[in-house]
Amino acid sequence: MSTTFDSVLLIAFGGPTRADEVRPFLQNVTRGRPIPPERIEAVARHYDLIGGCSPLNRLTFGQAHALAATLRAQGPALPVFTGMRNWHPYVHETLSEMAAAGHRRAVGVILSAQQTEASWERYQATVTAARAKVGAGAPAVVYAPRWHDHPLFVEAVAECTAAALAQLPPALGSAAHLVFTAHSVPTAMAASSAYVAQIEAGASAVAERLGRKRWSLAYQSRSGNPRESWLEPDIGELLRRLAAAGTGTVVVIPIGFVCDHVEVLYDLDIEARAVADQLGLVFVRAPTVNDHPVFIRMLAEVVRRTAAGDDAGAAAGSVAGTTPARG
């Protein structure tokens, strides 16, 4: 495949890779926000309970390595780089590395399946600021289009869900209620984006692929001002409703996250599971897609289509360096 692109940039949130990075990371994430020190300390203890750090960076680099291998095998053979919003390697550090290696035009893939200001627009703003910091030699970044309902993403999530259902005895598995989760955001933010509609579309497609009619959507990991309205129901509240209605088994699918990190390993595996245990619910959590081969195939297809320029979604308003990013 002939392409004017010379690289791929995966853009992710970032996370602490060692115990001594946890508090500096949290201070970085919360900078400029009125977060009480005791809240930061409480979240730091969450990391203690999942092994002292986050696997997010390691898993994201695993996704990058798998994507690079797929592109080498199937084309275009573009090197894959990873830049983080909130920890090393920061996006500006990665762009500096790319510029030093002579890369000038990259396909940018934001590793968030659904679009809201807190994910896509802030990531684009981070890239714009990083390019300014690097200077004139910084690679231009052309963003791949949305992929929340891409057939291969749906297939990957469905296979992860099927793996969770397979952990249950057949009678429990057939009766299990599917609960799809995504990060809660302020309702005002959600109202100005396609976030909720995209989550619902992806969840519906996964449930349909599995032939499941009993499913719900819940939100998790709320933070911020308790007086502000955020998306609901919270996962804990939904579990209580389901138990009260006679549900005995739930399979939780974190469709809003593409790899394991504290909001999956603590908020779901520890906190939500504890609620389920108190209610007497059988609780199984589906894996995130991580480096699932079908998800990697999806990333490769998204890169390939963007590099070929055959997707209008990768055109107007999505190029850092030639057209200002939104937000």
C-alpha positions in Angstrom: 0.0 0.0 0.0 1.3 3.4 -1.0 0.8 6.0 1.8 2.0 9.4 2.7 2.1 8.3 6.4 5.3 7.2 8.0 4.2 6.2 11.5 1.4 5.5 13.9 0.8 7.2 17.3 -1.3 5.4 19.9 -2.6 7.9 22.4 -3.6 6.7 25.9 -4.2 8.0 29.4 -1.1 6.7 31.1 -0.5 5.3 34.5 2.1 4.7 37.2 4.4 1.8 36.5 5.9 1.6 40.0 4.6 2.2 43.6 6.7 5.3 44.0 5.1 6.8 40.9 1.5 6.5 42.2 1.3 9.8 44.2 3.1 11.9 41.7 0.9 10.5 38.9 -2.3 11.3 40.9 -1.0 14.8 41.7 -0.4 15.3 38.0 -3.9 14.0 37.0 -5.6 16.2 39.5 -3.5 19.4 39.1 -5.7 22.5 39.0 -8.7 20.7 40.4 -9.9 21.2 44.0 -9.3 17.6 45.1 -8.8 17.2 48.9 -5.5 15.5 49.8 -7.3 12.8 51.6 -9.1 11.8 48.4 -5.8 11.5 46.6 -4.5 9.4 49.4 -7.6 7.1 49.3 -7.1 6.5 45.6 -3.4 5.8 46.1 -4.5 3.0 48.4 -6.5 1.5 45.6 -3.3 1.0 43.7 -1.9 -0.8 46.8 -4.7 -3.3 46.5 -4.1 -4.0 42.8 -0.3 -4.6 43.2 1.1 -1.2 43.8 1.0 0.2 40.3 -1.1 0.2 37.1 -0.7 -2.3 34.2 -2.0 0.3 31.7 1.3 1.4 30.2 2.5 -2.2 29.9 -0.7 -3.3 28.3 -0.7 -0.3 25.9 2.8 -1.0 24.8 1.7 -4.6 24.3 -1.1 -3.3 22.0 1.5 -1.2 20.1 3.8 -4.2 19.6 1.0 -6.4 18.4 -0.2 -3.7 16.1 3.2 -3.1 14.6 3.6 -6.8 14.0 0.3 -7.0 12.2 1.1 -4.0 10.1 4.5 -5.5 9.1 2.7 -8.7 8.0 -0.2 -7.1 6.2 0.9 -3.5 5.4 1.4 -0.7 5.6 4.6 -1.5 7.5 4.5 1.6 9.8 6.4 1.8 13.1 4.0 2.3 16.1 4.7 4.7 18.9 2.9 5.3 22.1 2.3 8.6 23.9 0.5 9.2 27.2 -1.5 12.2 28.4 -0.7 11.9 32.0 2.6 10.0 32.5 5.7 8.9 30.8 6.2 8.6 28.0 4.2 11.9 27.6 3.0 12.7 24.1 5.6 15.4 23.7 8.3 13.0 24.6 7.1 10.5 22.0 6.7 13.2 19.4 10.3 14.3 20.1 11.5 10.8 19.6 9.5 10.5 16.4 10.8 13.8 15.0 14.4 12.8 15.8 13.9 9.6 13.8 12.7 11.6 10.9 8.9 10.9 11.1 6.8 13.6 9.7 3.2 12.3 9.4 1.4 9.9 11.7 -1.9 8.2 12.0 -3.2 9.0 15.5 -5.3 6.5 17.3 -7.0 7.6 20.5 -7.4 4.5 22.7 -10.9 5.4 23.8 -13.8 3.7 22.1 -16.4 6.3 22.8 -16.1 10.1 22.2 -16.6 12.8 24.8 -14.8 16.0 25.6 -12.9 14.2 28.5 -11.5 11.6 26.1 -11.1 12.5 22.5 -11.1 16.3 22.6 -8.7 16.5 25.6 -6.4 14.0 23.9 -6.4 16.1 20.7 -5.7 19.2 22.7 -2.8 17.3 24.4 -1.3 16.4 21.0 -1.7 20.0 19.8 0.2 21.3 22.9 2.8 18.6 22.5 3.5 19.5 18.9 3.9 23.2 19.9 6.4 22.1 22.6 8.4 20.0 20.2 8.5 22.7 17.5 8.6 22.9 13.8 9.9 19.3 13.3 7.0 17.7 15.2 5.1 15.2 13.1 1.6 16.1 11.9 -1.1 13.7 13.4 -4.1 12.7 11.4 -6.7 11.1 13.7 -8.3 7.8 12.9 -12.1 8.1 13.0 -14.5 6.8 15.7 -14.6 3.0 16.1 -17.0 2.4 19.0 -19.2 0.2 16.7 -16.5 -1.2 14.4 -17.5 -4.8 13.7 -14.1 -6.1 14.9 -14.4 -4.1 18.2 -17.8 -5.6 18.7 -16.5 -9.1 17.9 -13.6 -8.7 20.4 -15.8 -7.5 23.2 -18.3 -10.3 22.4 -15.5 -12.9 22.6 -14.3 -11.5 25.9 -17.9 -11.7 27.2 -18.3 -15.2 25.9 -15.1 -16.2 27.8 -16.6 -14.8 31.0 -19.9 -16.6 30.4 -17.9 -19.8 29.9 -16.7 -19.6 33.5 -20.2 -20.2 34.7 -22.2 -23.5 34.9 -24.5 -23.6 31.9 -27.7 -22.9 33.9 -26.1 -19.8 35.5 -24.6 -18.6 32.2 -27.9 -18.8 30.3 -29.7 -16.8 33.0 -26.9 -14.2 33.6 -27.7 -10.6 33.2 -25.1 -8.7 31.1 -24.0 -5.3 32.6 -22.0 -3.1 30.3 -20.0 -0.3 32.1 -18.3 2.9 31.1 -16.7 5.8 32.9 -19.3 8.2 34.3 -19.0 11.9 33.2 -21.0 15.0 34.1 -24.4 15.0 32.4 -23.7 18.4 30.9 -20.6 17.0 29.2 -22.4 13.9 28.0 -25.2 16.1 26.6 -22.8 17.8 24.3 -21.3 14.6 22.8 -22.3 11.3 21.3 -20.9 9.5 24.3 -24.0 7.8 25.7 -25.4 6.9 22.2 -22.0 5.3 21.3 -21.9 3.3 24.5 -25.4 2.1 23.9 -24.8 1.3 20.3 -21.7 -0.8 21.1 -23.4 -2.6 24.0 -26.4 -3.4 21.9 -24.3 -4.8 19.1 -22.4 -7.0 21.5 -25.5 -8.3 23.1 -27.1 -9.0 19.7 -24.0 -10.8 18.5 -24.3 -13.1 21.6 -28.0 -13.5 21.2 -28.6 -12.0 24.7 -31.7 -10.0 25.4 -31.2 -9.3 29.1 -28.6 -6.5 29.5 -28.2 -3.1 31.1 -25.8 -0.2 31.0 -24.2 1.2 34.2 -21.6 3.8 34.9 -18.6 3.7 37.2 -15.6 5.6 38.7 -17.4 8.8 39.3 -15.3 11.6 40.6 -15.6 15.4 41.1 -18.1 17.6 42.8 -20.8 15.5 44.6 -23.3 18.3 43.9 -22.8 18.0 40.1 -25.1 15.7 38.1 -23.2 12.7 36.6 -24.4 9.9 34.4 -26.2 7.1 36.2 -27.0 4.5 37.3 -23.8 3.8 39.1 -22.7 0.1 38.9 -23.4 -0.4 42.6 -26.9 1.0 42.4 -27.7 -1.1 39.3 -26.5 -4.3 41.1 -28.9 -3.5 44.0 -31.8 -3.0 41.6 -31.0 -6.2 39.8 -30.8 -8.2 43.0 -34.0 -6.7 44.2 -35.7 -7.8 41.0 -34.5 -11.4 41.4 -31.4 -11.5 39.3 -28.9 -14.0 40.6 -26.0 -13.8 38.2 -24.3 -10.8 36.5 -21.5 -10.7 33.9 -19.9 -7.2 33.9 -18.4 -6.0 30.6 -16.2 -2.9 30.8 -16.9 -1.8 27.2 -15.8 1.7 28.0 -12.2 0.6 28.6 -9.7 -1.0 26.3 -7.2 -2.4 28.8 -7.0 -3.2 32.5 -6.1 -0.5 34.9 -7.2 0.8 38.3 -10.8 1.6 37.3 -11.3 -2.0 36.2 -9.1 -3.8 38.7 -10.2 -1.9 41.7 -13.6 -0.2 40.9 -15.0 -3.4 39.4 -13.0 -6.4 40.6 -12.9 -5.2 44.2 -15.5 -2.5 44.9 -18.3 -3.6 42.7 -17.6 -7.3 43.5 -17.9 -6.5 47.2 -21.4 -5.0 46.5 -22.4 -8.1 44.6 -21.1 -10.4 47.4 -23.2 -8.5 49.9 -26.3 -8.9 47.7 -25.6 -12.6 47.1 -25.1 -12.1 43.4 -22.8 -14.3 41.4 -20.4 -11.8 39.8 -18.1 -12.4 36.8 -16.1 -9.7 35.1 -15.3 -10.0 31.4 -11.8 -9.2 30.3 -11.1 -5.9 28.7 -9.9 -6.3 25.1 -6.3 -5.6 26.0 -4.2 -7.2 23.1 -7.0 -9.6 22.0 -6.1 -10.6 18.4 -9.4 -9.3 17.0 -9.0 -5.9 18.7 -5.5 -5.7 17.2 -6.9 -6.5 13.8 -9.4 -3.7 14.3 -6.6 -1.2 15.1 -4.7 -2.3 12.0 -7.8 -1.9 9.8 -8.5 1.6 11.3 -4.9 2.6 10.6 -5.0 1.1 7.1 -8.2 2.9 6.2 -6.9 6.2 7.5 -3.5 5.8 5.8 -5.3 5.1 2.5 -7.4 8.2 3.0 -10.6 6.3 2.2 -12.6 7.3 5.3 -14.2 10.7 5.4 -14.1 10.5 9.2 -10.4 10.9 9.1 -10.6 14.1 7.1 -12.1 17.4 8.1 -11.2 18.7 11.5 -9.0 15.8 12.6 -5.5 16.8 11.6 -3.1 18.2 14.3 -0.7 20.5 12.5 -2.9 21.6 9.6 -6.4 21.9 11.1 -6.9 22.9 14.7 -8.3 20.1 16.8 -11.6 20.7 18.6 -11.3 21.6 22.3 
